[in-house]
Amino acid sequence: MASYERKSRIDAPLETVWDFHSRVSGLEALTPGWLGLQVEAVVGPDGESNPEVLEAGSEISMSMRPGGVGPRQYWTSQITDRERTDGVAYFRDEMIDGPFDRWVHVHSFYADGERTLLRDHVEYELPFGPVGDVLEPFSPIGFEGMFRGRHEKTKELLEERRHASVRE
């Protein structure tokens, strides 16, 4: 299985970064506009619609239409694991229906004083069997732009918030 990983240091405390990434609003804020994301439904582990926090067992159904071209692509992910301990937090989402043959994304957060190390690790299999196997070496090119943008947006939103509260 192929994988991709990106790490960034965010000038914001772990609790702030963890809270931001634990909500659908964080997903929406970090997804580049050109992907045309629409969150279709969010269901919590107890069947509750639109839970405030994405706990283990939550499912997110969404669609994307990259560049506004072609039909919408539907994707459903489930939060399969979520844990917060002293100085470390993570959650794992797995695609249960969507465009990849397999997609497992682990979002990890490590406290570093008043800063946070953010780590995204994705294991995936492209669709289309042998054709996907041929294209796999090129897939990090697409992931790099998307995850670099997500990390930059995280820094922009959370560091701006932190510095604004320090000025007050």
Backbone as a ProteinNet text record, in pm:
[ID]
protein_1_A
[PRIMARY]
MASYERKSRIDAPLETVWDFHSRVSGLEALTPGWLGLQVEAVVGPDGESNPEVLEAGSEISMSMRPGGVGPRQYWTSQITDRERTDGVAYFRDEMIDGPFDRWVHVHSFYADGERTLLRDHVEYELPFGPVGDVLEPFSPIGFEGMFRGRHEKTKELLEERRHASVRE
[TERTIARY]
84.7	0	89.4	54.3	130.5	97.1	186.2	159.1	211.9	159	201.3	202.4	298.4	304.4	349.8	291.7	332.5	329.2	431.2	439.9	458.3	399.5	417	412.7	480.7	474.9	381.8	282	180.8	205.1	209.7	232.5	99.7	48.7	-75.8	-72.2	-134	-131.4	-207.5	-167.7	-229.4	-381.7	-435.1	-580.5	-652.1	-593.4	-653.4	-652.6	-538.6	-525.2	-614.7	-617.1	-699.9	-847.4	-892.2	-1032.2	-1072.5	-988.3	-1016.2	-1033.9	-945.9	-950.5	-1058.6	-1119.8	-1220.9	-1362	-1374.1	-1506.1	-1516.3	-1636.5	-1657.7	-1620.8	-1642.9	-1607.9	-1458.4	-1373.7	-1230.6	-1204.4	-1270.2	-1258.3	-1298.2	-1408.8	-1456.9	-1359.5	-1304.5	-1211.9	-1080.7	-1039.2	-909.7	-915.7	-1034.3	-1045	-1038.8	-943.3	-931.1	-1061.3	-1095.6	-1219.1	-1230.6	-1118.8	-1123	-1173	-1174.7	-1226.1	-1379	-1443.2	-1589.5	-1653.9	-1599.7	-1650.5	-1791.3	-1875.9	-2006.6	-2019.1	-2042.3	-2068.7	-2216.3	-2244.8	-2382.6	-2452.3	-2379.3	-2437.5	-2325.4	-2351.5	-2260.7	-2347.5	-2308.5	-2384.7	-2289.1	-2322.8	-2240.3	-2255.5	-2172.3	-2175.9	-2308.4	-2383.3	-2512.4	-2629.6	-2597.9	-2702	-2742.8	-2683.8	-2715	-2665.8	-2750.7	-2711.9	-2627.3	-2527.4	-2441	-2385	-2314.7	-2256.4	-2151.3	-2135.7	-2039.4	-1895.9	-1864.3	-1729.7	-1737.4	-1640.3	-1634.2	-1567.9	-1649.5	-1601.2	-1582.5	-1513.7	-1500	-1639.3	-1659.6	-1789.2	-1866.9	-1825	-1892.3	-1865.7	-1965	-1951.1	-1976.7	-1892.4	-1905.3	-1925.5	-2039	-2065.4	-2048.1	-1967.3	-1937.7	-1928.1	-1925.3	-1902	-1808	-1739.9	-1645	-1661.7	-1633.5	-1634.3	-1514	-1395.2	-1272	-1277.9	-1248.8	-1247.3	-1382.9	-1488.5	-1621.9	-1643.1	-1559.5	-1563.7	-1608.3	-1692.1	-1733.7	-1838	-1876.5	-1977.9	-1918.4	-2005.1	-1961.2	-1910.4	-1805.2	-1749.7	-1791.8	-1851.5	-1902	-1802.6	-1794.5	-1695.3	-1758.5	-1749.2	-1794.6	-1677.8	-1648.9	-1542	-1601.3	-1536.6	-1575.2	-1454.6	-1478.9	-1374.5	-1368.5	-1258.7	-1249.1	-1177.1	-1102	-1028.3	-1001.1	-1005.3	-981.6	-934.2	-819.9	-766.5	-690.5	-706.2	-635.6	-575.7	-442.5	-374.1	-291	-213.4	-132.3	-25.3	-42	58	46.3	-43.9	-58.4	-206.9	-243.5	-381.1	-377.1	-474.8	-484.3	-626	-659.5	-778.8	-751.6	-821.3	-805.6	-939.7	-936.4	-1057.1	-1026.6	-1125.5	-1111.6	-1225.2	-1190.6	-1291.8	-1367.8	-1500.7	-1580	-1652.1	-1655.7	-1709.6	-1651	-1596.4	-1539	-1449	-1371.5	-1296.5	-1170.2	-1117.4	-997.1	-1036.4	-948.1	-972.1	-952.4	-863.9	-841	-784.8	-828.3	-781	-791.8	-678.4	-673.2	-587.5	-645.6	-579.5	-569.4	-446.5	-423.8	-375.7	-450.9	-419.1	-358.9	-232.3	-166	-123.5	-128.1	-97.6	-9.8	103.8	198.5	228	207.3	237	387.4	424.1	563.7	563.6	549.7	532.6	399.5	404.1	283.9	260.8	337.6	322.8	276.9	238.8	190.6	254.4	301.6	347.4	225.4	190.6	77.9	135.1	82.6	129.8	9.9	8.6	-91.2	-20.5	-74.4	-19.8	-135.3	-120.6	-225	-168.2	-241.9	-212.7	-327.2	-295.6	-399.2	-366.3	-470.8	-458.9	-543.7	-482.6	-555.5	-650.3	-757.5	-849.4	-790.3	-863	-833.4	-723.8	-699.5	-608.4	-472.3	-432.3	-298.1	-272.7	-376.5	-359.6	-326.8	-398.2	-369.6	-228.6	-183.6	-47.7	56.5	31	123.9	124.4	7.7	-4.1	40.9	47	77.3	203.2	313.8	433.1	410.7	308.5	282.3	180.7	112.8	7.2	57.3	179.7	224.3	226.7	237.5	235.6	102.6	-7.4	-138.5	-158.4	-114.1	-128.9	-47	71.9	159.7	92.8	34.9	-31.7	-149.1	-229.3	-346.8	-307.1	-215.4	-178.5	-93.1	-9.1	65	-34.2	-136.4	-239.8	-315.8	-349.4	-421.2	-336.1	-207.1	-119.4	-98.3	-81.4	-66.6	-192.5	-309.3	-435.4	-451.5	-410.8	-414.9	-329.4	-207	-118.9	-183.1	-232.7	-292.2	-408	-500.1	-618.6	-588.3	-507.4	-485.4	-377.5	-274.6	-172.2	-226.9	-308.2	-371.6	-460.6	-538.1	-626.8	-545.3	-434.5	-352.1	-289	-235	-168.3	-269.8	-390.2	-495.3	-530.6	-540.2	-576.6	-463.4	-337.5	-222.9	-223.6	-263	-265.3	-374.3	-481.6	-595.1	-567
-117.1	0	123.6	222.9	347.5	436.2	531.2	622.8	762.2	858.1	997.4	1053.6	1141.9	1201.9	1346.6	1430.1	1570.6	1610.7	1688.4	1738.8	1890.4	1957.4	2102.2	2135.4	2241.3	2291.9	2412.9	2408.4	2513	2591.6	2723	2808.6	2831.4	2722	2722.5	2599	2605.6	2489.8	2369.6	2253.3	2127.6	2133.6	2180.5	2180.1	2258.7	2370	2453	2379.8	2318.9	2248.7	2124.9	2051.7	1931.6	1966.3	2069.3	2109.9	2149.2	2225.1	2269.4	2150.7	2052.3	1936.4	1834.7	1851.9	1757.9	1792.6	1892.1	1940.3	1942.7	1923.7	1931.1	2069.1	2172.4	2307.8	2318.4	2242.8	2239.6	2177.9	2065.9	2002.1	2099.3	2167	2261.9	2377.4	2428.5	2540.7	2502.5	2376.5	2333.9	2278.7	2248.9	2191.1	2303.5	2295.2	2401.2	2420.4	2544.7	2576.7	2510.1	2491.1	2434.2	2289.3	2224.4	2087.4	2082.2	2195.9	2201.1	2110.1	2109.3	2022.2	2060.6	1960.5	1976.1	1864	1901.8	1801.5	1768.1	1643.3	1599.6	1560.6	1492.8	1448.7	1413.2	1436	1394.6	1326.6	1204.5	1127.6	1080.5	1110.8	1069.6	921.6	868.5	725.9	680.6	774.1	740.8	768.6	802.1	831.2	977.4	1059.5	1202.1	1270.7	1354.2	1431.7	1551	1578.9	1695.8	1711	1608.9	1622	1732.9	1793.9	1904	1854.6	1737.4	1680.5	1545.9	1520.3	1394.6	1287.5	1214.3	1106.5	979	880.1	749.8	695.2	648.6	598.9	698.9	824.1	924.9	898.2	927.1	914.5	1048.6	1080.5	1204.4	1165.8	1206.3	1185	1318.8	1319.6	1443.6	1416.6	1524.1	1512.5	1623	1597.5	1694.1	1698.3	1812.9	1831.1	1918.6	1856	1932.7	2022.3	2149.3	2245.8	2270.2	2218.5	2236.5	2157.6	2057.9	1980.7	1837.2	1784.3	1645.1	1624.2	1499.3	1469.4	1479.5	1500.6	1504.6	1366	1362.9	1238.6	1228.8	1116.8	1099.2	1020.1	1054.5	998.1	990.2	875.1	860.7	808.3	880.3	841	814.6	726.6	699.7	724.3	791.5	806.3	672	599.3	464.1	459.8	564.7	567.2	712.7	743.4	880.6	872.8	937.1	932	1059.9	1104.8	1223.8	1187.2	1195	1173.1	1297	1293.1	1407.6	1434.4	1541.4	1582.5	1519	1426	1357.2	1334.6	1352.2	1323.4	1274.1	1191.8	1148.3	1099.7	1102.2	1030.8	974.5	866.4	796.3	797.4	837.1	822.7	729.1	647.2	551.7	572.2	575.4	585.6	453.7	461.2	339.3	332.8	445	448.4	571.1	552.3	667	627.6	725	705.8	620.6	599.4	518.2	374.5	280.2	142.6	131.2	215.3	218.3	354.8	409.6	538.7	535	542.6	548.7	669.6	764.1	890.9	906.5	912.1	932.9	1077.1	1151.3	1290.1	1283.8	1322.3	1315.6	1454.9	1476.6	1606.6	1584.4	1654.9	1637.5	1774.1	1786.7	1911.8	1935.8	2060.8	2104.5	2240.8	2237.8	2361.8	2425.2	2549.1	2618.9	2601	2513	2483.1	2339.1	2303.5	2168.5	2117.8	1995	1927.8	1856.7	1890.8	1831.7	1733.1	1611.5	1508.8	1443.5	1445.2	1372.3	1255.3	1136.5	1016.3	944.5	923	859	732.9	624.2	502.2	483.5	453.8	452.2	353.2	315.8	238.6	308.8	339.6	404.1	304	355.1	265.6	221.4	141.8	99.3	-5.5	-82.7	-196.6	-163.3	-230.4	-210.2	-66.6	2.1	142.1	227.8	205.6	276.5	247.8	123.5	87	166.5	188.1	264.6	412	463.9	605.3	634.9	533.1	552.5	633.9	614.8	695.9	846.8	884.4	1026.1	1086	1002.7	1052	1147.3	1132.2	1229.2	1373.6	1391.3	1527	1594.6	1525.6	1581.4	1595.9	1497.6	1503.6	1618.1	1640.6	1743.9	1880.7	1916.4	2046.4	2057.4	1952.5	1955.9	1963.6	1878	1877.1	1997.5	2044.1	2167.4	2280.9	2289.9	2392.2	2377	2254.6	2230.3	2273.5	2241.3	2278.3	2429.9	2491.6	2637.3	2705.8	2655	2712.9	2693.2	2576.8	2553.6	2657.6	2677.9	2777.6	2915.7	2951	3083.7	3107	3012.9	3030.9	3025.6	2927.7	2908.8	3000.6	3029.6	3121.4	3263.8	3299.6	3431.9	3447.9	3344.3	3345.8	3359.8	3285.9	3289.7	3427.5	3483.8	3613.4	3725.1	3709.6	3809	3807.6	3687.4	3680.2	3729.9	3716.2	3765.9	3919.2	3978.8	4125.9	4187.2	4111.3	4167.5	4189.1
0	0	0	-79.3	-87.4	31.9	61.4	171.6	139.3	212.6	202.6	344.4	374.1	506.4	495.8	581.5	592.1	738.7	780.7	917.6	912.9	1011.9	1027.7	1175.5	1211.2	1347.3	1346.6	1433.2	1441.4	1570.5	1559.7	1675.9	1748.7	1802.5	1880.6	1969.4	2087.1	2177.6	2123.4	2170.5	2127.4	2136.4	2247.4	2266.5	2156.6	2114.3	2008.8	1875	1841	1712.8	1711.9	1822.1	1836.3	1821.8	1891.2	1886.4	1743.8	1676.6	1540.3	1445.4	1455.3	1366.4	1404.9	1520.5	1569.2	1524.3	1439.8	1397.5	1244.9	1194.7	1050.3	997.5	1077.4	1033.5	1004	1075.6	1045.8	909.9	880.4	749.7	638.7	657.7	556	538.2	648.3	640.4	571.7	585.6	532	389.9	339.8	205.5	102.7	9.7	-90	-168.5	-195	-265.5	-401.4	-469.4	-604.2	-603.7	-485	-477.9	-477.1	-451.4	-453.2	-350	-227.5	-121.6	-79.4	-63.8	-0.4	102.3	227.2	330.2	319	284.3	260.1	390.7	479.6	607.3	703.7	831.7	938	1042.6	1078.3	1176.3	1284	1408.9	1521.9	1551.5	1640.3	1671.6	1733	1790.2	1850.8	1756.6	1629.3	1531.1	1525.9	1612.8	1617.3	1489.6	1429.2	1311.3	1353.1	1274.9	1292.8	1434.3	1484.3	1618.2	1619.2	1734.3	1746.8	1727.6	1784.5	1777	1705.5	1620.2	1545.6	1632.2	1704.7	1791	1707.5	1764.4	1697.2	1669	1547	1503.2	1419.8	1418.8	1336.4	1188.9	1106.6	961	895.3	797.4	722.1	576	520.6	378.1	308.9	205.4	135.1	-13.2	-87.9	-231.1	-273.4	-383.7	-438.5	-589.6	-642.2	-787.6	-820.8	-828.2	-848.1	-971.8	-949.9	-1059.7	-1121.6	-1059.8	-1116.4	-1244.2	-1267.2	-1391.2	-1362.2	-1447	-1435.9	-1327.8	-1310.3	-1208	-1067.5	-969.5	-829.8	-790.7	-711.7	-659.5	-512.9	-476.4	-340.9	-257.9	-129	-39.5	98.8	161.8	299.9	382.2	489.8	581.9	718.5	790.6	928.8	1018.8	1130.7	1231.8	1304	1285.4	1341	1474.2	1505.4	1630.8	1665.8	1794.3	1840.9	1984.7	2012.8	2148.4	2179.8	2302.5	2352.3	2485.5	2496.1	2622.4	2651.7	2756.2	2793.2	2687.9	2613.6	2515.5	2378.8	2359.8	2231.3	2202.6	2076.7	2035.2	1890.5	1855.7	1716.6	1689.2	1561.3	1516.8	1379.2	1349.4	1221.9	1151.4	1024.7	943.7	827.7	796.7	686.6	588.7	461.1	357.4	352.5	366.2	355.5	221.9	151.5	15.8	-52	-170.7	-239.4	-354.3	-402.3	-526.5	-515.9	-395.4	-379.9	-346.2	-379.2	-335.7	-184.9	-130.9	14.4	50.4	165	215.3	367.3	434.9	580.6	616.2	688.6	718.7	870.1	919.9	1062.4	1081.9	1162.8	1198.1	1338.6	1353.6	1484.2	1528	1659.4	1718	1839.7	1845.8	1955.3	2016.9	2146.9	2216.1	2215.9	2192.2	2196.7	2266.1	2397.7	2473.1	2433.6	2389.4	2344.1	2194.5	2133.3	1990.6	1974.3	1851.1	1821.9	1693.8	1697.7	1576.8	1518.8	1396.9	1325.3	1223.4	1224.1	1130.9	1064.1	932.4	854	787.8	805.3	742	672.3	542.5	462.1	398.4	410.5	336.2	238.9	113.7	10.8	-101.2	-171.3	-294.7	-398.7	-510.8	-619.4	-685.7	-745	-816.5	-951.1	-1021.2	-1159.4	-1170.4	-1062.3	-1069.6	-1125.9	-1236.4	-1292.5	-1338.5	-1386.8	-1428.1	-1305.8	-1195	-1070.4	-1020.7	-1037.9	-996.3	-1075.3	-1203.3	-1287.6	-1245.8	-1208.6	-1172	-1028.7	-942.9	-800.5	-774.8	-847.1	-817.3	-835.7	-911.8	-937.2	-838.9	-762.2	-673.5	-565.8	-512.2	-411.7	-463.2	-592.7	-648.6	-615.6	-636.1	-603.5	-453.8	-377.5	-231.9	-173.8	-228	-173.4	-176.8	-289.3	-298.9	-203.4	-195.5	-109.4	38.3	83	224.5	262.1	172.2	200.5	224	138.2	153.8	285	322	448.7	568.5	566.2	677	682.1	566.3	562.9	615.3	577.3	623.2	774.3	825.5	970.3	1041.3	992	1052	1045.6	930	911.4	1009.3	1015.4	1098.9	1248.5	1290.4	1433.4	1489.7	1412.9	1461.2	1465.4	1367.9	1367.5	1490.4	1520.7	1637.8	1766.2	1774.6	1895.6	1913.7	1805.7	1816	1843	1792.7	1820.6	1968	2028.5	2169.7	2258.7	2214	2290	2289.8	2175.9	2163.9	2250.5	2277.5	2351.9	2496.5
[MASK]
++++++++++++++++++++++++++++++++++++++++++++++++++++++++++++++++++++++++++++++++++++++++++++++++++++++++++++++++++++++++++++++++++++++++++++++++++++++++++++++++++++++++

